[in-house]
Amino acid sequence: MKQMNFSEDRLEKFLKNVNKQNKQKPSKEAIDSLVLKARELINSKDNESRIGFIEFIIIQVRIMKKEWWLAQTFLLFIAAKWLSISDGEAYVQRGLSIIASLFVILVIPELWRNIENKSIEIEETSIFNLQKIYAAKLIAFGFIDTTILTLFCIYAVQMQEIMFEDILKQFIFPIMIASMICMKAFSGRKYFNQLITMIICIAVNMVWMMIVLNEYIYLKITPFVWVVMFSTSILLTIYYIKKALHNNISHLEVKINEFGFE
């Protein structure tokens, strides 16, 4: 009986020690060591080689909200209807500049989403750096938008018998203006709210529409001036995209590091 009680005492003591060991919290040094090893694993070249940049762009296309592309497609449908009732009227066709600005500003919510949702910190810890992430987003948008715009231009030229030159002037050029403004706002170190950016895009294109609706001013725009304006808008858009991917992303990374994300 005594031997049995002795065994029970030992067993109870053993169980209490096990319970205390289980309640022990890991040390700060152990946690820091684990985090360091995890970070090294994430940043290793082996980890980066598991997915290529093209595959990463495809993933970005999949995770982006499709509502914006559907809305852009719907806008082009409205533009097509607009052209079908224009009956060749130049003034009606020149009103496409407002639809063009709306086409571009539908990109803004998706592009600004990660900044306004404070999710850049999460992106910073991913396999690809912020520069590649935003490059992938811009490439994805550029590819999809170029595809649907090409289909719209083919429809306008072939089905509505509108000159390709007029489509470039009345629709593509306002899109380029809005794109340039959007990239200028996104590339700046000072944060621009997406609503302010949208308003600026619409306001500038409304001014442009007033210019092209003025027959006297419109006829003064020579082919050389058109070429200069197109070239300038393309170059500025490319410049602001490059600036957004380098200067602005570096600025965002600094802001992240201020909060302890190294």
N, C-alpha and C positions, 0 to 999 in steps of 0.2 A: 504493500500500500504506500509506504514511504517512497519506494522507488518510482512508483507511478506518479505520485505528486511531484517528485523531483523532475521527472521527464516533462510533466506538464508545465512546470515553472520555466524550464529551459526553452520549451517550445514557445511559451508566451513571450519570454524575453527576446527570443529570436525574431518573432513576428513584429514586435515593437521596433526593433532596430531596422528591420526591412522597411517598415512604414516611415520611419524618420528619414531613411536614405531616399525613399521615393519623393518625400516632400522637399528635399534639398533643391534649391534653385541653381541653375548653371551659373558659373561665374562670368563676370563681364569680359574677362580675358578669353574665355572659351567662345563666347558669342562673337566677339570681335574677330577672333581667328576664323570662325566659321563664315562670317560675312566676307572676310578678305579672300578666303578660298573660293567662295561662290562668285565673287566679283572677278577674280582671275579666270575662273572657268568661263564666265560670260564673255569676257573680253578676249579670250584666246582665239587664235586664228582658226583652230580646228572648229570652233563653234560657228565662226562666221562663214566657213566654207560649206556648212550644212545647207545653206540657202543662197542662191544667186540673186543678184540685183533685179534681173528680169522677173524671176519668181516673186520677189518682194513687191514689185510693181503690180503684178497680177493679184497678190494678196490685198494690196491697198485698194484696188478696184473692187474687190469682193466686199471689203469691210466698209467702204464708203456708202453713204446713204444714197439709194437709187432715186429717191424722190426728186432730187435736184435735176438729174438727167431727164427724168420723165417730164418735169416742168419745162425744161429747155426744149424738149421735143414738142411739147404742146404749144410753146411759143412759136416755134417754127411752123407748126400747123396753122396757127393764126396768121402768121406772116404769109404763108402760101395762099390762104383764103383772101387775105388783104390784096395780094397781087392778082388773084383771079377776078376780083370785082373792080380792080383799078382800070381795066380796059385801056391800058397803055397811058393812063394819065400820069404825067411826070410828078405832079404835086402829091398824088397819093403815094407813089413809090418812095418819094423822099421822106415821107412820114415813118418809114421803116426804122429810122435811127432810134426812136424810143424803144421799139421792140428789141433792137440790137443791144441797147444799154441794159434792158431787163435780162437779156440772154446771159450777159456777163455777170451781173450782180447775183445771179442764182448760184454762182460758184462761191461767193463770199462766205455764206454761213458754214460750209464744209471746211474752207480754208482757215477760217478764224476759230472754228469750233474747239480745237485742241488748246488754243491760247486762253479762250474765255472759260473753258471748263477746267483750267489749271491741270491739264493732263500732260504737259510737256515734261514734267519730272519723270513720269512713267516712260515716255518715249526715250528720254535720255539714258535710261538704264537698259534699253533694248540692245539687240545685236548690232543694228546700224545706228550711226550717229544722227543727230537732228538734221544735218545738211542732207544726208541721203534720204531720210524720211520725207522731208519736204520736197526734195527733187523728185522722188517717186510720186508724191501727190500731184505735183505740177505736170509731170509727164503723163500721168493717168488722165487728168483733166484735159490736157492738150490733145491727147490721142482720141478720146471719146468725142470731145467737142469738134475737133477737126473732121471726124468721120461724119457726124450728123450734119455739120455745116456743108460738107462736100455734097452729101445727098440732097440737101436743100438747094444748093446752087445748080446742081444737075436738073432738078425738077423745074426751077425757075427759068433756066435757059431753054430746056428742051420742051417742057409742057406749056409754059406761059410765054415762050418766045421773047423773053427779055434779054437784052444784050448783056453779056458777061461783064462788060465795062460798067454798066449801070448797077449791077449787083455789087460790084466792088466798091463803087462810090456810095451807094445808098445804104448798104447793109454791112459789108465787111469792114469798111473804114470806121464807122461808128463803133463796131465791136472792138476794133484795135484801140480806139480812143479810150473806151471804158476799161479794157484790159490794162492799158498803160497806167491809168489812174489807180486801178485796183492794186497793181504791183508796186506802184509808188507808195501807196498807203501801207502796204504790207512790209515793204523794205525799210521803212523809216524807223529810227530808234524810238521816236515818240509814238506811243500806242494810239492807233485810230480805231474808234468803235466801228463795228461793221455797219451800223445804221448810218453813221456819218459818211462812210465811204460810199454806200449805196446812193445817198442823197447827192453827193458830189458827182457821181457817174451820171445820174439822171439829169442833173442841172446842166452839166457840160454838154451832154448830147441834145438837150433842148435848145441850148444856144446854137449848136451846130445845125439843128433842124431849122431854126429861124433863118440862119445864113443861107442854107440851100433852098429854102422856100422863097427867098428873095431872088427873083429871076435876074435882076441886074447884077447882083454880086455873084450869083452862081455862074453866070456866063463869063464873068471875068477870070474865073479859075481855069487857067490854061492846063494842057496836059503835063507840061513841065512842073507846074505848081503841084498837081496831083501826085506826080512821082516823088517830089520832094517831101510832101506831107506823108505819103505812105512810107517812104524810107525812114523818115524821122521817127514816126510812131513805132515802126518795127525795131529800130535800133534802141530807142528809149525803153521799150518793153523788155528787150533782151537785157539791157543794162540793169533795169530794176529787178528782174528775175535773178540775175547774177548777184546783185547787191543783197537781195533777200536771202539767198543761199549762203552767203559768206558773212557780210557784216551783221545783218540782223540776227542770224542764227547764233553767231558768236556772242552777240549781246544777250540773247535769251539764255545761253549756256552760263554766262556770267551771273545772271539773275538766279539761275538754278543753284549755282555753287554758293551763292550768298545764303541759301537756306540749308546748306550742308550736304548738297548732292554733288559729289566730286566725280 
